[in-house]
Amino acid sequence: MKQIIEDINRVLADWNPIGVPEDIAIDEYKGYVPSLLKSIESREQLVKCLEDILINKLEVDYNPTNKEHSEDLQQICEKIIQVYQTT
């Protein structure tokens, strides 16, 4: 499980939606991994969890009706699912 947490955190740090420096990004998003793991069995729930993180916790300019935003989120969702399934 520790490896899954580290790998998901790496996906979030590489994504870095708030654009913090790389050395900070690895710690910036760790706190969100447990919530993502609770939602990982359902792609729809995982997307909602990521949207909640973006909108309510990170307070970034994310619009789920924006095609670019939505596609970006879907890619991150897919990466998280792949990490979870292969680790």
NORRAUR-V328865 format. One record per run of one state. SS is the DSSP state (a for helix, b for strand, c for the rest). FROM is the first residue (numbers start at 1). LEN is the number of residues. If there is no record, write none. Layout:
BEGIN
ss:SS from:FROM len:LEN
ss:SS from:FROM len:LEN
END
This chain:
BEGIN
ss:c from:1 len:1
ss:a from:2 len:14
ss:c from:16 len:6
ss:a from:22 len:7
ss:c from:29 len:1
ss:a from:30 len:10
ss:c from:40 len:3
ss:a from:43 len:15
ss:c from:58 len:9
ss:a from:67 len:20
ss:c from:87 len:1
END
